[in-house]
Amino acid sequence: MNTIWSTSVAILFCNSLIAQGFFVKGIMIDSLTKEPIPFAAIQLKNTEIGTTSNVEGNFELEIPFDRRHDTLFISCLNYQTKAIPADQLKEKDNLIALFPISYELAEVVVQGKPKRTERLGVYSKQSSSQFSPWIGHQIAVFIPNHDKSKGQLKKVGIYLTDWGKPNAPFRIRIYNMGQDSFPDQDILKESLVIKAEKKGWFWYDISSYDVYFPENGAFIAMELVFTDKKYYWHHWFGEGEKREKRTRYGSTIGLTKKTDDSWTFFKRTSWKKSFINPSLNAMIAAEVDFFD
């Protein structure tokens, strides 16, 4: 009996450890200026476990015990990505320095008044479904430039549903296309964190940022960032005995039937050309001024 009891206790103790996990925390700083870095993404490899640093650069993340040897990937706009084993950050205050990078993008000068303005991307008046990314994740739509015309991005649009918190802040990222046809370099250099006031299409004017529209198209991305605990929400998932309450964060993006020339990409620690349903696209669009 004692042996059986001891074994049971050991099993319960191990299960408790796995369930409890441990916390990693710290502050993100610029390696040169030593200034805090807000909204850096901290993501546990191949999982939905992640967060972002807050406006003061601080972060805290719970790691399951059975994932203690996994790698945390830390990334941020205009900084090199860093990989750190999760257990190296356990139970201490960490100061994590990220190294700034600079891109050499081709300068495109547009002059005069635009000859036309076009709305491109995945646009529909209503969504047929929705998707809830996690903190630090990005969802992007590729918008082609069929005529390879000289253009400048005027507005970006994202359709937010009423499932979740449509007024939660998020960051806009805009990328050019790399040689592998995946998102590559940021062509919007500023950290643009914005919020909508209600569900539906939310259009944001970026004309003052002078973001050119590349000849081979661009990726418009939504990145979920952590700003306040009030944007957490809960929903029920599954049916019957498997029904469980799940915690999510922030806004949800509308989905609609896939178009032939726009593709949805998703990023946790790396970009993937895949989605929860290959017949759906995220509702992300742009208005572009063309000059030729």
Backbone as CSV, one residue per row, in Angstrom:
resi,resn,N_x,N_y,N_z,CA_x,CA_y,CA_z,C_x,C_y,C_z
1,MET,0.818,-1.207,0.000,0.000,0.000,0.000,0.846,1.250,0.000
2,ASN,1.944,1.216,0.814,2.796,2.397,0.888,3.421,2.703,-0.463
3,THR,3.832,1.627,-1.173,4.458,1.820,-2.480,3.463,2.423,-3.469
4,ILE,2.241,1.877,-3.447,1.217,2.402,-4.343,0.909,3.852,-4.019
5,TRP,0.794,4.154,-2.722,0.500,5.523,-2.297,1.606,6.484,-2.710
6,SER,2.871,6.039,-2.530,4.019,6.882,-2.888,4.059,7.138,-4.380
7,THR,3.768,6.101,-5.157,3.759,6.263,-6.607,2.680,7.245,-7.028
8,SER,1.500,7.118,-6.394,0.403,8.024,-6.717,0.765,9.456,-6.398
9,VAL,1.421,9.648,-5.243,1.848,10.986,-4.867,2.841,11.541,-5.873
10,ALA,3.774,10.678,-6.300,4.781,11.116,-7.278,4.128,11.537,-8.585
11,ILE,3.124,10.738,-9.019,2.444,11.072,-10.270,1.704,12.398,-10.141
12,LEU,1.010,12.571,-9.004,0.293,13.821,-8.781,1.239,14.999,-8.719
13,PHE,2.408,14.807,-8.106,3.390,15.883,-8.001,3.903,16.274,-9.377
14,CYS,4.204,15.267,-10.210,4.694,15.561,-11.564,3.627,16.275,-12.384
15,ASN,2.370,15.797,-12.266,1.286,16.458,-12.991,1.112,17.890,-12.535
16,SER,1.313,18.113,-11.224,1.203,19.467,-10.689,2.276,20.369,-11.265
17,LEU,3.491,19.830,-11.381,4.585,20.620,-11.949,4.294,20.991,-13.400
18,ILE,3.794,19.997,-14.157,3.503,20.243,-15.570,2.421,21.300,-15.713
19,ALA,1.410,21.206,-14.809,0.306,22.144,-14.893,0.730,23.545,-14.481
20,GLN,1.586,23.620,-13.433,1.952,24.926,-12.899,2.952,25.650,-13.780
21,GLY,4.003,24.953,-14.189,5.036,25.600,-14.974,5.806,26.627,-14.165
22,PHE,6.412,27.579,-14.855,7.156,28.642,-14.185,7.075,29.901,-15.034
23,PHE,7.405,31.014,-14.443,7.323,32.292,-15.134,8.703,32.781,-15.549
24,VAL,8.764,33.372,-16.722,9.955,34.116,-17.133,9.523,35.575,-17.282
25,LYS,10.396,36.477,-16.898,10.063,37.894,-16.981,11.319,38.707,-17.211
26,GLY,11.117,39.940,-17.617,12.265,40.803,-17.854,11.859,42.089,-18.539
27,ILE,12.862,42.764,-19.059,12.638,44.014,-19.782,13.489,44.000,-21.048
28,MET,12.901,44.434,-22.141,13.599,44.524,-23.420,14.228,45.908,-23.561
29,ILE,15.493,45.939,-23.948,16.156,47.223,-24.149,16.913,47.233,-25.473
30,ASP,17.124,48.425,-25.994,17.954,48.623,-27.174,19.413,48.481,-26.749
31,SER,20.174,47.661,-27.467,21.559,47.388,-27.075,22.452,48.623,-27.147
32,LEU,22.064,49.612,-27.947,22.885,50.816,-28.102,22.437,51.941,-27.180
33,THR,21.148,52.228,-27.195,20.645,53.366,-26.416,20.259,52.996,-24.994
34,LYS,20.074,51.680,-24.751,19.617,51.165,-23.444,18.183,51.590,-23.121
35,GLU,17.471,52.112,-24.109,16.081,52.489,-23.918,15.177,51.255,-23.986
36,PRO,14.063,51.242,-23.239,13.130,50.108,-23.310,12.542,49.953,-24.701
37,ILE,12.240,48.718,-25.086,11.626,48.430,-26.379,10.204,47.933,-26.144
38,PRO,9.204,48.715,-26.524,7.816,48.261,-26.366,7.398,47.303,-27.476
39,PHE,6.492,46.407,-27.156,5.819,45.534,-28.120,6.762,44.587,-28.861
40,ALA,7.834,44.147,-28.184,8.658,43.068,-28.738,7.918,41.756,-28.517
41,ALA,7.900,40.884,-29.518,7.184,39.614,-29.429,8.068,38.551,-28.797
42,ILE,7.535,37.850,-27.795,8.226,36.742,-27.133,7.397,35.497,-27.378
43,GLN,7.934,34.538,-28.111,7.146,33.391,-28.560,7.883,32.086,-28.283
44,LEU,7.207,31.126,-27.626,7.774,29.801,-27.394,7.654,28.984,-28.666
45,LYS,8.735,28.377,-29.081,8.829,27.694,-30.369,7.701,26.677,-30.568
46,ASN,7.073,26.769,-31.745,6.061,25.807,-32.202,4.850,25.691,-31.270
47,THR,4.513,26.774,-30.586,3.338,26.774,-29.713,2.575,28.088,-29.875
48,GLU,1.407,28.168,-29.229,0.670,29.426,-29.163,1.062,30.226,-27.929
49,ILE,2.044,29.748,-27.172,2.434,30.404,-25.934,3.334,31.594,-26.265
50,GLY,2.871,32.785,-25.933,3.658,33.967,-26.238,3.022,35.212,-25.673
51,THR,3.745,36.306,-25.785,3.255,37.596,-25.342,4.083,38.668,-26.026
52,THR,3.857,39.917,-25.667,4.724,41.002,-26.106,5.096,41.848,-24.900
53,SER,6.191,42.556,-25.009,6.535,43.504,-23.958,5.524,44.648,-23.974
54,ASN,5.328,45.280,-22.817,4.365,46.379,-22.747,5.037,47.693,-23.149
55,VAL,4.369,48.808,-22.940,4.908,50.093,-23.393,6.196,50.472,-22.668
56,GLU,6.434,49.884,-21.480,7.681,50.149,-20.748,8.759,49.107,-21.037
57,GLY,8.462,48.151,-21.942,9.434,47.119,-22.289,9.387,45.894,-21.408
58,ASN,8.499,45.866,-20.408,8.421,44.732,-19.491,7.567,43.603,-20.062
59,PHE,7.903,42.372,-19.679,7.087,41.229,-20.085,7.119,40.161,-18.996
60,GLU,6.102,39.310,-19.017,6.028,38.137,-18.142,5.276,37.052,-18.886
61,LEU,5.781,35.827,-18.828,5.189,34.732,-19.585,5.320,33.441,-18.794
62,GLU,4.223,32.695,-18.702,4.254,31.398,-18.014,4.646,30.303,-18.999
63,ILE,5.620,29.476,-18.612,6.115,28.380,-19.431,5.702,27.055,-18.791
64,PRO,5.017,26.167,-19.503,4.695,24.853,-18.948,5.980,24.100,-18.579
65,PHE,5.919,23.338,-17.496,7.118,22.646,-17.016,7.699,21.720,-18.085
66,ASP,6.829,21.042,-18.840,7.333,20.118,-19.857,7.881,20.832,-21.088
67,ARG,7.819,22.178,-21.101,8.397,22.966,-22.198,9.601,23.779,-21.722
68,ARG,10.120,23.446,-20.564,11.172,24.272,-19.946,12.458,24.304,-20.755
69,HIS,12.704,23.291,-21.588,13.940,23.260,-22.388,13.732,23.818,-23.793
70,ASP,12.515,24.277,-24.092,12.238,24.827,-25.418,12.842,26.232,-25.564
71,THR,12.829,26.722,-26.786,13.461,28.001,-27.100,12.415,29.112,-27.205
72,LEU,12.739,30.257,-26.630,11.946,31.459,-26.797,12.545,32.288,-27.932
73,PHE,11.697,32.693,-28.861,12.134,33.575,-29.938,11.625,34.986,-29.639
74,ILE,12.530,35.952,-29.698,12.201,37.338,-29.393,12.462,38.169,-30.639
75,SER,11.419,38.872,-31.086,11.550,39.645,-32.316,10.821,40.965,-32.166
76,CYS,11.259,41.941,-32.952,10.618,43.252,-32.922,10.983,44.019,-34.177
77,LEU,10.085,44.895,-34.560,10.326,45.764,-35.705,11.652,46.503,-35.548
78,ASN,12.505,46.420,-36.587,13.792,47.118,-36.662,14.873,46.531,-35.739
79,TYR,14.661,45.279,-35.256,15.664,44.629,-34.409,15.918,43.199,-34.876
80,GLN,17.146,42.708,-34.590,17.474,41.327,-34.895,16.716,40.386,-33.970
81,THR,16.278,39.255,-34.518,15.601,38.240,-33.713,16.619,37.524,-32.817
82,LYS,16.204,37.238,-31.590,17.078,36.563,-30.627,16.397,35.290,-30.145
83,ALA,17.178,34.211,-29.971,16.668,32.935,-29.469,17.342,32.625,-28.132
84,ILE,16.538,32.311,-27.112,17.042,32.044,-25.770,16.318,30.830,-25.194
85,PRO,17.031,29.827,-24.643,16.357,28.719,-23.956,15.507,29.247,-22.804
86,ALA,14.277,28.777,-22.698,13.343,29.306,-21.702,13.869,29.152,-20.283
87,ASP,14.517,28.016,-19.965,14.948,27.791,-18.583,16.114,28.686,-18.166
88,GLN,16.748,29.362,-19.128,17.800,30.317,-18.761,17.224,31.597,-18.142
89,LEU,15.949,31.836,-18.369,15.315,33.054,-17.872,14.466,32.802,-16.632
90,LYS,14.523,31.586,-16.111,13.638,31.177,-15.018,13.942,31.906,-13.711
91,GLU,12.868,32.399,-13.069,12.898,32.918,-11.699,13.962,34.000,-11.470
92,LYS,14.075,34.920,-12.406,14.955,36.071,-12.199,14.513,37.200,-13.114
93,ASP,14.902,38.400,-12.742,14.617,39.556,-13.591,15.693,39.648,-14.663
94,ASN,15.273,39.613,-15.908,16.207,39.564,-17.019,16.215,40.878,-17.791
95,LEU,17.396,41.305,-18.145,17.568,42.471,-19.013,18.026,41.935,-20.366
96,ILE,17.163,42.028,-21.358,17.432,41.416,-22.662,17.655,42.517,-23.692
97,ALA,18.843,42.547,-24.255,19.206,43.584,-25.222,19.006,43.074,-26.641
98,LEU,18.295,43.833,-27.450,18.111,43.519,-28.857,18.955,44.470,-29.705
99,PHE,19.513,43.925,-30.771,20.406,44.706,-31.622,19.632,45.309,-32.793
100,PRO,19.714,46.627,-32.974,18.985,47.268,-34.082,19.572,46.873,-35.429
101,ILE,18.722,46.860,-36.429,19.162,46.574,-37.794,18.667,47.690,-38.703
102,SER,19.315,47.843,-39.828,18.877,48.827,-40.818,18.780,48.129,-42.158
103,TYR,17.717,48.430,-42.884,17.510,47.861,-44.203,17.892,48.872,-45.271
104,GLU,18.478,48.361,-46.322,18.779,49.208,-47.468,17.724,48.943,-48.537
105,LEU,16.648,49.677,-48.453,15.563,49.530,-49.415,15.721,50.533,-50.553
106,ALA,15.336,50.098,-51.720,15.418,50.988,-52.882,14.501,52.187,-52.666
107,GLU,15.037,53.383,-52.893,14.239,54.591,-52.718,13.378,54.827,-53.947
108,VAL,12.112,55.029,-53.705,11.170,55.284,-54.793,10.578,56.669,-54.582
109,VAL,10.749,57.541,-55.549,10.246,58.904,-55.448,9.006,59.041,-56.327
110,VAL,7.921,59.472,-55.715,6.702,59.721,-56.482,6.410,61.212,-56.436
111,GLN,6.077,61.781,-57.578,5.842,63.211,-57.677,4.504,63.481,-58.356
112,GLY,3.933,64.629,-58.041,2.684,65.028,-58.668,1.484,64.353,-58.039
113,LYS,0.351,64.545,-58.671,-0.888,63.961,-58.176,-1.061,62.553,-58.737
114,PRO,-1.653,61.657,-57.933,-1.889,60.291,-58.447,-2.887,60.295,-59.594
115,LYS,-2.681,59.390,-60.543,-3.582,59.282,-61.684,-4.822,58.466,-61.344
116,ARG,-4.694,57.595,-60.355,-5.850,56.795,-59.946,-5.591,56.233,-58.548
117,THR,-6.655,55.901,-57.851,-6.572,55.234,-56.553,-7.362,53.943,-56.633
118,GLU,-6.741,52.838,-56.225,-7.400,51.537,-56.299,-7.462,50.894,-54.918
119,ARG,-8.545,50.174,-54.670,-8.675,49.368,-53.457,-8.311,47.933,-53.812
120,LEU,-7.292,47.413,-53.161,-6.761,46.094,-53.469,-6.772,45.211,-52.221
121,GLY,-6.610,43.912,-52.438,-6.550,42.987,-51.317,-7.833,42.189,-51.172
122,VAL,-8.113,41.777,-49.948,-9.276,40.930,-49.668,-10.369,41.809,-49.071
123,TYR,-11.283,42.229,-49.933,-12.336,43.145,-49.486,-13.697,42.519,-49.709
124,SER,-14.502,42.513,-48.661,-15.882,42.060,-48.716,-16.660,42.844,-47.672
125,LYS,-17.941,43.073,-47.912,-18.716,43.879,-46.973,-18.938,43.167,-45.642
126,GLN,-19.045,41.834,-45.677,-19.295,41.066,-44.470,-18.347,39.879,-44.394
127,SER,-18.040,39.452,-43.169,-17.193,38.280,-42.978,-18.055,37.028,-42.896
128,SER,-17.492,35.892,-43.289,-18.189,34.613,-43.183,-17.705,33.816,-41.982
129,SER,-16.584,34.219,-41.411,-16.032,33.560,-40.232,-15.061,34.524,-39.575
130,GLN,-14.342,34.080,-38.563,-13.381,34.949,-37.898,-12.204,34.133,-37.368
131,PHE,-11.122,34.833,-37.083,-9.921,34.177,-36.572,-9.330,35.034,-35.461
132,SER,-8.929,34.368,-34.387,-8.360,35.057,-33.235,-6.883,34.704,-33.097
133,PRO,-5.975,35.565,-33.574,-4.548,35.310,-33.369,-4.183,35.518,-31.903
134,TRP,-3.018,35.036,-31.498,-2.570,35.207,-30.120,-1.575,36.361,-30.054
135,ILE,-1.280,36.810,-28.844,-0.365,37.937,-28.650,0.985,37.630,-29.299
136,GLY,1.476,38.559,-30.086,2.763,38.397,-30.754,2.683,37.740,-32.117
137,HIS,1.527,37.149,-32.450,1.362,36.530,-33.758,1.031,37.591,-34.801
138,GLN,1.333,37.246,-36.048,0.990,38.131,-37.160,0.186,37.368,-38.200
139,ILE,-0.761,38.050,-38.803,-1.497,37.495,-39.928,-1.421,38.515,-41.057
140,ALA,-1.054,38.056,-42.234,-0.774,38.972,-43.345,-1.454,38.498,-44.615
141,VAL,-1.779,39.445,-45.463,-2.314,39.160,-46.793,-1.373,39.755,-47.827
142,PHE,-1.043,38.951,-48.836,-0.216,39.448,-49.938,-1.101,40.159,-50.947
143,ILE,-0.715,41.373,-51.312,-1.455,42.174,-52.279,-0.559,42.402,-53.499
144,PRO,-0.879,41.792,-54.631,-0.012,41.913,-55.813,-0.134,43.266,-56.502
145,ASN,0.908,43.615,-57.219,0.916,44.802,-58.078,0.966,44.294,-59.511
146,HIS,-0.184,44.011,-60.062,-0.259,43.306,-61.342,0.427,44.061,-62.476
147,ASP,0.264,45.383,-62.521,0.819,46.167,-63.631,2.237,46.658,-63.346
148,LYS,2.745,46.321,-62.143,4.063,46.811,-61.714,4.152,48.337,-61.842
149,SER,3.056,48.975,-61.478,2.978,50.432,-61.573,3.616,51.081,-60.351
150,LYS,4.054,52.322,-60.526,4.624,53.078,-59.417,3.489,53.565,-58.526
151,GLY,3.534,53.172,-57.254,2.436,53.519,-56.374,2.870,53.798,-54.950
152,GLN,1.954,54.365,-54.196,2.189,54.669,-52.787,0.961,54.234,-51.988
153,LEU,1.217,53.553,-50.867,0.122,53.094,-50.025,-0.537,54.285,-49.330
154,LYS,-1.848,54.378,-49.495,-2.601,55.498,-48.933,-3.293,55.116,-47.631
155,LYS,-3.968,53.975,-47.616,-4.668,53.504,-46.428,-4.526,51.986,-46.321
156,VAL,-4.605,51.486,-45.103,-4.723,50.049,-44.884,-6.045,49.804,-44.169
157,GLY,-6.675,48.686,-44.512,-7.966,48.360,-43.932,-7.981,46.946,-43.371
158,ILE,-8.589,46.777,-42.204,-8.725,45.472,-41.570,-10.156,45.335,-41.065
159,TYR,-10.763,44.182,-41.328,-12.119,43.942,-40.881,-12.082,43.237,-39.526
160,LEU,-12.633,43.876,-38.490,-12.657,43.337,-37.136,-14.076,42.887,-36.792
161,THR,-14.196,41.697,-36.219,-15.512,41.183,-35.861,-15.853,41.567,-34.419
162,ASP,-17.096,41.273,-34.012,-17.512,41.576,-32.649,-17.205,40.429,-31.689
163,TRP,-16.511,39.425,-32.168,-16.094,38.289,-31.333,-14.766,38.660,-30.679
164,GLY,-14.787,38.927,-29.393,-13.577,39.378,-28.731,-13.646,40.848,-28.382
165,LYS,-12.522,41.543,-28.516,-12.412,42.952,-28.146,-11.984,43.767,-29.371
166,PRO,-12.939,44.208,-30.198,-12.580,44.929,-31.426,-11.862,46.244,-31.182
167,ASN,-11.930,46.774,-29.950,-11.253,48.043,-29.657,-9.862,47.856,-29.069
168,ALA,-9.329,46.637,-29.089,-7.975,46.385,-28.569,-6.916,46.870,-29.554
169,PRO,-5.852,47.504,-29.090,-4.797,47.976,-29.992,-4.066,46.822,-30.688
170,PHE,-3.572,47.083,-31.876,-2.742,46.141,-32.631,-1.762,46.948,-33.466
171,ARG,-0.764,46.270,-33.984,0.258,46.967,-34.785,0.107,46.590,-36.260
172,ILE,0.291,47.586,-37.118,0.319,47.381,-38.565,1.757,47.158,-39.000
173,ARG,1.982,46.091,-39.751,3.299,45.833,-40.352,3.115,45.727,-41.874
174,ILE,4.066,46.254,-42.623,4.029,46.177,-44.076,5.383,45.679,-44.558
175,TYR,5.375,44.634,-45.370,6.601,43.977,-45.820,6.688,43.953,-47.342
176,ASN,7.920,43.945,-47.851,8.100,43.609,-49.254,8.209,42.090,-49.383
177,MET,8.284,41.616,-50.610,8.372,40.179,-50.850,9.827,39.756,-50.989
178,GLY,10.212,38.698,-50.270,11.563,38.175,-50.388,11.705,37.243,-51.572
179,GLN,12.902,36.725,-51.787,13.155,35.829,-52.911,12.391,34.520,-52.793
180,ASP,12.001,34.163,-51.566,11.232,32.936,-51.365,9.727,33.169,-51.438
181,SER,9.330,34.384,-51.836,7.918,34.783,-51.961,7.209,34.895,-50.619
182,PHE,7.976,35.032,-49.538,7.424,35.241,-48.209,7.712,36.674,-47.763
183,PRO,7.013,37.145,-46.712,7.321,38.480,-46.182,8.797,38.586,-45.813
184,ASP,9.395,39.732,-46.152,10.835,39.884,-45.948,11.136,41.100,-45.081
185,GLN,11.384,42.239,-45.696,11.793,43.428,-44.957,10.612,44.356,-44.697
186,ASP,10.628,44.988,-43.511,9.613,45.988,-43.194,9.815,47.216,-44.082
187,ILE,8.759,47.645,-44.760,8.862,48.884,-45.536,8.104,50.022,-44.839
188,LEU,7.388,49.694,-43.772,6.868,50.709,-42.856,7.771,50.671,-41.635
189,LYS,8.628,51.674,-41.473,9.662,51.649,-40.441,9.153,52.031,-39.064
190,GLU,8.082,52.812,-39.020,7.566,53.264,-37.741,6.765,52.151,-37.064
191,SER,6.797,52.147,-35.733,5.971,51.216,-34.964,4.581,51.825,-34.841
192,LEU,3.667,51.352,-35.665,2.353,51.950,-35.791,1.324,51.090,-35.051
193,VAL,1.071,51.435,-33.789,0.086,50.731,-32.962,-1.194,51.551,-32.953
194,ILE,-2.278,50.948,-33.410,-3.528,51.669,-33.589,-4.673,50.864,-32.982
195,LYS,-5.856,51.468,-32.897,-7.026,50.760,-32.389,-8.281,51.274,-33.072
196,ALA,-9.240,50.372,-33.205,-10.534,50.735,-33.756,-11.501,51.027,-32.608
197,GLU,-12.609,51.625,-32.930,-13.621,51.921,-31.922,-14.784,50.934,-31.955
198,LYS,-14.942,50.234,-33.071,-16.069,49.311,-33.190,-15.750,48.269,-34.257
199,LYS,-16.643,47.277,-34.361,-16.458,46.209,-35.336,-16.654,46.730,-36.757
200,GLY,-16.263,45.908,-37.723,-16.413,46.263,-39.124,-15.087,46.698,-39.732
201,TRP,-15.159,47.290,-40.906,-13.941,47.747,-41.571,-13.348,48.944,-40.837
202,PHE,-12.054,48.833,-40.547,-11.321,49.928,-39.928,-10.213,50.353,-40.894
203,TRP,-10.327,51.594,-41.385,-9.351,52.115,-42.347,-8.458,53.149,-41.658
204,TYR,-7.158,53.006,-41.920,-6.209,53.926,-41.288,-5.346,54.571,-42.361
205,ASP,-5.283,55.882,-42.330,-4.543,56.660,-43.338,-3.050,56.623,-43.012
206,ILE,-2.250,56.063,-43.922,-0.792,56.010,-43.723,-0.061,56.844,-44.772
207,SER,-0.792,57.727,-45.460,-0.177,58.497,-46.550,0.983,59.365,-46.065
208,SER,0.948,59.803,-44.806,2.014,60.658,-44.285,3.320,59.900,-44.058
209,TYR,3.275,58.564,-44.110,4.487,57.763,-43.877,5.260,57.476,-45.162
210,ASP,4.713,57.876,-46.298,5.399,57.719,-47.596,5.867,56.281,-47.831
211,VAL,4.947,55.343,-47.706,5.265,53.928,-47.932,4.972,53.583,-49.392
212,TYR,6.016,53.272,-50.142,5.817,52.959,-51.552,5.214,51.567,-51.705
213,PHE,4.549,51.351,-52.832,3.956,50.056,-53.149,4.899,49.346,-54.113
214,PRO,5.600,48.291,-53.659,6.618,47.640,-54.495,6.055,47.094,-55.804
215,GLU,6.916,46.982,-56.799,6.499,46.496,-58.105,5.987,45.063,-58.055
216,ASN,6.528,44.267,-57.117,6.064,42.883,-57.016,5.050,42.679,-55.899
217,GLY,4.466,43.771,-55.394,3.421,43.667,-54.394,3.926,43.814,-52.966
218,ALA,2.995,43.757,-52.021,3.349,43.961,-50.619,2.483,43.085,-49.723
219,PHE,3.000,42.828,-48.529,2.259,42.110,-47.494,1.785,43.130,-46.453
220,ILE,0.494,43.136,-46.189,-0.072,43.963,-45.127,-0.393,43.029,-43.961
221,ALA,0.149,43.332,-42.787,0.018,42.419,-41.653,-0.578,43.114,-40.434
222,MET,-1.294,42.326,-39.658,-1.801,42.737,-38.351,-1.038,41.947,-37.304
223,GLU,-0.426,42.648,-36.350,0.319,41.994,-35.265,-0.371,42.318,-33.941
224,LEU,-0.752,41.276,-33.215,-1.422,41.483,-31.942,-0.385,41.787,-30.865
225,VAL,-0.548,42.912,-30.145,0.397,43.317,-29.105,-0.336,43.466,-27.775
226,PHE,0.371,43.189,-26.694,-0.225,43.296,-25.362,-0.106,44.729,-24.855
227,THR,-1.249,45.294,-24.437,-1.242,46.647,-23.881,-1.922,46.727,-22.522
228,ASP,-2.949,45.875,-22.295,-3.700,45.972,-21.045,-4.458,44.666,-20.798
229,LYS,-4.528,44.259,-19.524,-5.230,43.022,-19.167,-6.726,43.084,-19.471
230,LYS,-7.267,44.282,-19.597,-8.705,44.410,-19.836,-9.124,43.875,-21.205
231,TYR,-8.164,43.607,-22.073,-8.498,43.103,-23.397,-8.499,41.573,-23.482
232,TYR,-8.306,40.887,-22.344,-8.500,39.442,-22.322,-9.996,39.141,-22.400
233,TRP,-10.347,38.011,-22.986,-11.732,37.568,-23.035,-11.766,36.042,-23.077
234,HIS,-12.949,35.464,-22.887,-13.079,34.009,-22.787,-14.148,33.513,-23.757
235,HIS,-13.971,32.280,-24.198,-15.007,31.648,-25.008,-14.991,30.141,-24.745
236,TRP,-16.108,29.506,-25.060,-16.226,28.064,-24.884,-15.886,27.362,-26.188
237,PHE,-15.110,26.275,-26.070,-14.630,25.548,-27.244,-14.979,24.070,-27.089
238,GLY,-15.438,23.447,-28.191,-15.762,22.032,-28.157,-17.191,21.760,-27.730
239,GLU,-17.515,20.469,-27.645,-18.862,20.059,-27.294,-18.827,18.945,-26.254
240,GLY,-19.932,18.815,-25.544,-20.082,17.733,-24.576,-19.037,17.755,-23.489
241,GLU,-18.487,16.572,-23.167,-17.479,16.446,-22.115,-16.177,17.145,-22.474
242,LYS,-15.935,17.364,-23.761,-14.701,18.012,-24.205,-14.819,19.533,-24.252
243,ARG,-15.990,20.049,-23.915,-16.198,21.488,-23.926,-15.334,22.144,-22.852
244,GLU,-14.584,23.177,-23.227,-13.689,23.834,-22.281,-13.688,25.341,-22.494
245,LYS,-13.385,26.048,-21.429,-13.320,27.495,-21.463,-11.901,27.926,-21.805
246,ARG,-11.754,28.749,-22.841,-10.435,29.196,-23.284,-10.303,30.709,-23.144
247,THR,-9.090,31.119,-22.890,-8.790,32.543,-22.766,-8.117,33.038,-24.036
248,ARG,-8.605,34.149,-24.558,-8.012,34.780,-25.728,-7.711,36.232,-25.391
249,TYR,-7.130,36.913,-26.351,-6.767,38.319,-26.127,-7.034,39.131,-27.389
250,GLY,-7.555,40.334,-27.176,-7.626,41.317,-28.245,-8.730,41.082,-29.257
251,SER,-8.518,41.625,-30.442,-9.522,41.622,-31.495,-9.415,40.368,-32.353
252,THR,-10.485,40.092,-33.098,-10.494,38.989,-34.056,-10.704,39.561,-35.452
253,ILE,-10.074,38.932,-36.408,-10.113,39.430,-37.780,-11.122,38.618,-38.586
254,GLY,-11.858,39.301,-39.456,-12.850,38.637,-40.285,-12.209,37.812,-41.392
255,LEU,-12.897,36.748,-41.783,-12.449,35.882,-42.874,-13.525,35.847,-43.942
256,THR,-13.109,35.670,-45.177,-14.053,35.571,-46.280,-13.505,34.593,-47.311
257,LYS,-14.290,34.303,-48.336,-13.896,33.327,-49.346,-12.607,33.737,-50.034
258,LYS,-11.744,32.779,-50.242,-10.423,33.036,-50.812,-10.525,33.587,-52.228
259,THR,-9.688,34.588,-52.507,-9.584,35.128,-53.859,-8.404,34.486,-54.580
260,ASP,-8.360,34.634,-55.888,-7.339,33.951,-56.683,-5.957,34.591,-56.564
261,ASP,-5.900,35.906,-56.301,-4.610,36.584,-56.384,-4.096,37.111,-55.046
262,SER,-4.778,36.811,-53.947,-4.293,37.241,-52.629,-4.201,36.025,-51.719
263,TRP,-3.131,35.951,-50.934,-2.909,34.791,-50.087,-2.661,35.240,-48.664
264,THR,-3.156,34.447,-47.730,-2.974,34.743,-46.318,-1.781,33.977,-45.768
265,PHE,-0.937,34.692,-45.027,0.227,34.092,-44.369,0.069,34.271,-42.864
266,PHE,0.696,33.385,-42.103,0.561,33.427,-40.652,1.937,33.243,-40.016
267,LYS,2.211,34.012,-38.955,3.516,33.927,-38.303,3.376,33.742,-36.803
268,ARG,4.008,32.683,-36.292,4.268,32.548,-34.865,5.742,32.899,-34.660
269,THR,6.625,31.928,-34.907,8.056,32.239,-34.874,8.637,32.373,-36.277
270,SER,7.919,31.867,-37.272,8.350,32.015,-38.664,7.099,32.041,-39.543
271,TRP,7.238,32.595,-40.742,6.100,32.726,-41.644,5.747,31.395,-42.289
272,LYS,4.443,31.150,-42.425,3.951,29.965,-43.104,2.829,30.377,-44.045
273,LYS,2.851,29.812,-45.239,1.768,30.059,-46.189,0.706,28.992,-45.957
274,SER,0.023,29.153,-44.859,-1.016,28.196,-44.495,-1.989,28.895,-43.565
275,PHE,-3.162,28.265,-43.408,-4.175,28.902,-42.596,-5.106,27.836,-42.059
276,ILE,-6.003,28.215,-41.161,-6.914,27.250,-40.555,-7.839,26.612,-41.589
277,ASN,-8.120,27.341,-42.651,-8.986,26.839,-43.715,-8.458,27.374,-45.038
278,PRO,-7.960,26.506,-45.922,-7.351,26.986,-47.176,-8.326,27.672,-48.115
279,SER,-9.624,27.571,-47.851,-10.605,28.224,-48.719,-10.961,29.628,-48.249
280,LEU,-10.317,30.088,-47.142,-10.613,31.402,-46.586,-9.388,32.307,-46.603
281,ASN,-9.647,33.602,-46.684,-8.603,34.609,-46.587,-8.939,35.590,-45.471
282,ALA,-7.914,36.117,-44.826,-8.121,37.187,-43.856,-8.534,38.455,-44.592
283,MET,-9.426,39.234,-43.985,-9.949,40.436,-44.626,-9.041,41.623,-44.334
284,ILE,-8.009,41.734,-45.144,-7.036,42.820,-45.075,-6.930,43.436,-46.466
285,ALA,-7.005,44.750,-46.546,-6.998,45.429,-47.844,-6.172,46.707,-47.759
286,ALA,-6.016,47.353,-48.887,-5.265,48.612,-48.939,-5.808,49.487,-50.050
287,GLU,-5.687,50.789,-49.864,-5.931,51.748,-50.935,-4.580,52.274,-51.397
288,VAL,-4.363,52.224,-52.708,-3.068,52.584,-53.278,-3.233,53.696,-54.298
289,ASP,-2.411,54.739,-54.177,-2.340,55.779,-55.200,-1.315,55.381,-56.243
290,PHE,-1.736,55.385,-57.501,-0.825,55.049,-58.602,-0.506,56.308,-59.402
291,PHE,0.760,56.391,-59.845,1.253,57.600,-60.506,1.626,57.399,-61.958
292,ASP,1.404,56.179,-62.490,1.652,55.953,-63.922,0.678,54.919,-64.458
